[in-house]
């Protein structure tokens, strides 16, 4: 499902104009990005948490040149679903 499809579905279900729904979703995504960039967790009860994870430094291989590359430790965004959400997916997807 794409962002455009989500906007269309929310607009249809709520009766709110598409432009308003799209602006709201954009504002939500920008807010999540901003807080994750500041190493803050964004929690949505019953849905899950947007978190930041630290990846340890490691040595990778460049196969074409047969050399080792040192990758530094870095942070990545991640999503951890709530237990309710996980259980619902497990039950519906078999």
Secondary structure as UniProt FT lines:
FT   HELIX           3..14
FT   HELIX           18..37
FT   TURN            38..39
FT   STRAND          42..44
FT   TURN            45..47
FT   STRAND          48..55
FT   STRAND          58..62
FT   TURN            63..66
FT   STRAND          67..71
FT   STRAND          74..81
FT   HELIX           83..92
//
